[in-house]
Amino acid sequence: MSCTSEAHGLVKTFGDRHAVDGMDFQIADRECFGFLGPQRRRQDHHHAHALRPAAGTAGDLSVLGLDPDRQTRQVRSRIGVVTQENNLDQDLTVLENLVIHAGYFGLGGAWQQRRAVELVEFMQLDGRERSQVRELSAGMQRRLLIARGLINEPELMILDEPTTGLDPQARLVVWQRLSELRERAAGGRSIHRGAGTGPGADHDPPAQPPPDLVGGRPGRVHPSPAGGRF
């Protein structure tokens, strides 16, 4: 099975402090891949690496067969990003948020409108197309963020805590949509989730080498020897 993203010896330091220290991972086609660690900054730096490594980092990273440091524009055109922060435009409608975001990728015309409507239906936002974002519940806004991340039909999705702050029912809907998305992926789409495990994860690697963390399938990830809990 081919890899959509892989890293070897990835390092990020601030002075003498290591935020990411020798991290290795591989993400296969159609894999839901979770990333977790004892400190949030390590997850954030992994997301930053996936978009473009910052100066002063070490190690090798390949995203969709591309070097994100030298081919940043190409990488960003082929991935979807869902941030933990809700940065939707609250004064625009659901459809307007999607259509405007599509424009950032150079997508327009009838395809743009059709894609926006498809995503509204897929994320179960039917009937709210012309509602302002501020009128939506937290769960609906989270689903709209995911729809926006899918507007360019990405080959790799990066989600930072996609169900944070949601009640159990809203959380279940989000996971169902993500699971269906993976099953429907024809050409191979991978999903990377930040900060913690969830029902859709195939694998959760360590953010740091042992003894701080251990990696493996979600049901087999246990507290570290130091007594920390995930």
N, C-alpha and C positions, 0 to 999 in steps of 0.2 A: 504494500500500500504506500503511495507517495505521500510526502510531507508538504503541507502548506506553509509551515513555519518551523524553524529550528534554530537553536542557539547553542553555542559551545563556549564555555568559560566567560560568560557575560559578567562584566564588572562595572559598577558605578560607585565612585568614591567622592566624599566631601572632606578634603583634608586627609586626616588619618581615619576617618569613619567610613566604613563600607555599608552602603545602602543595599547594594546587590553584590554578592561575592561569589564569583565562579559558578553561575547558574547555567545548567544544561537542560534542554527540553526539546521534544519533537512533537508536533501536532499533525496528525494524519488527516486525510480527506474525510469529511463527514464526522469528525470527532468533536465532541463537546468536552472541552479541556478546562479544568478549573485550576486557578492559581491562588494559593493562600500562604500567609506568613504571619509571624507573631507581631509584626509592626506594619502598619498600613503603608508607610512610605515605600516599602519594598514592592508592593503591588503597584503603586502609582508609577514607580520607575520602570517596572516591566511594561506597563502600557506605553510610557514615553518611548521606551526602546523600540516597541513595535511600530511606532510612527516615525521616529527618527532618533537615532542615538545622539546623545549630547556630547559635546567636546569633553575629552578627558576620560571617556569610557574605554574599556578593553573587551576583547572577545569578538566572536563572530556571530552575526545574526542574518538569517535569510528569511524573507517574507514573500511567499508566492514565487520563489525562485529569484527574487530581486534583492538588491542591497538597499535597504531603506535609507542609508546615509547618502548614497550617490543617486538613487532613483526614487527620491521622496515623492515626487508628483505621481509617478506611475503606481507606487504602492498605495497612496491615498485614494487614487481613483478606483482601486479594486477592493478596498476594504470598507466595512461599515463600523462606525464607532457609536456606542451608546454610553454616555457619561452617567456617573451617579448623580451629578448635579442636574437639576431640571433647568435647562437653558432654552426651553421653548419660548417663542414670542407670545406672551399672554394676551396681547391685543389682537392677534390674528386668529383666523379660524383654523380648524383642523386641516382642511384642504390647503389653505394658504401656506401653512407651515411646511407641508410636504412639497408643494409646487416650488416654493422659493428655494428650499434646500436642493431640489433636483437641479435648479439652475446653476448651483455651485459646481456641478459636475458637467455642465454644458448640455444638459438634457432639457428638451423643450417640446413644444408643439403638442400634437395629439397623444404621442407616447407618454409625455409627462403627465397629462391629465389622467390617462388610462391607468398608469402605474400608481398614481396617488389613490385612485378609487379602489384598485385592487388591494392595496395595503390597508385602507380603511376597513374593508370587508374582512381581510385576513386577521386583523387585530381586534375584530369585533367592536368596531366603533361606528357601525351602521347607524344612520339617523342623526349622527352628531357632526357630519361633515362641515356644516356651516355654523357650528357653535364656536364661540371664542374659547380659547384654551382655558381661560380663567373660570369658565363655567363647568369644566370637567372635574371629576373626582381625581384623587391622587392615582388610583389604579388606571383610570383612563389616560391620564397624562403620561404615565409610565409606558403604557402600550403605544401611545403616539410617539414617544421617544424611540421605541424600538422600530416602529414603522418608518420613521425618518431615517434611521440607520440602515434600512433595507432599500431605500429609494433607488440606489444605483445598482441594485442586484449584485451585492458584494460577494466575493469568493471567500472572504474571511470576516467574521463578525467578532468585534471586541466589545464586551459588555462589562461595565464596572458596577458591581452589586445591582443587577437589574431588578431585584424585588425589594430593595431596601425601603423601609417605611410603609410597606403594604400589609393589609390584613390578610389572613390565610386564604380567603376566597379569591382575592385579587392576585395573590401570589400564585395560586394554582393555575389561573387563567394564563398568566405570563409563561409559566413553565410548559403548559400544554401547547401554546403557540410556538415556543422555541423547539419543543420536541417534534412538532409537526413540520416545522421549517427544515429541520435536519432530515427527516424522512422524505421530504419532497425534493431535496437537493438532487438535481439530475447530474450536474457536472462535478459534484463534490464540493460541498460547502462546509467549512469548519467554524465552530463557535468557541471563542475563548471567553471565559467568565473570570472576573476578578473577585477577590475577597470572599473566600469561603466556598463550601461545597453546596450542592443542591441535587435535586432528584434527577437532573439530566446529565450529570457529569460522568464521563467515562474514566477519567483519570485526574488525579490531583497531585501535582509534583511538589517537592519542597521548594520554598523560596530560598532557603539557605541549606548548606550541607549539614548532615548530622553533626552534633547531637541535638541541634535545635528543633529539627523537624524531620518527619518521615514522609514518604510519598507512597501513592498507591491508589486503588479504587476507593471511592468515598466511604464505603462501609468498613474499610480496613485501615483508615487513617486514625491513629491513636495519639493521645497526649505525648508530648516530648518527655525524655527522661528527666528534664529539669522540673517537671510538674506543671508546665503550661497547658492550657486547654484551647482548643480551636472552636 
